[in-house]
Amino acid sequence: MQNQLTTQTPVVNHLMGDYFEQSQKIMLQIQEQMRQQSEQIFKAMGLKS
């Protein structure tokens, strides 16, 4: 049992690392989209040139 856990740990760490990296990229994309949309709204309202 202990040996099985030891061999699975690197795989789990790798999968979790990939998951967090992908999540970070998605959050950055969402943030950029929100920035662009806010800029468009402000321009439409005449608040930003």
Buried (B, 14 or more C-beta within 10 A) or exposed (E): EEEEEEEEEEEEEEEEEEEEEEEEEEEEEEEEEEEEEEEEEEEEEEEEE
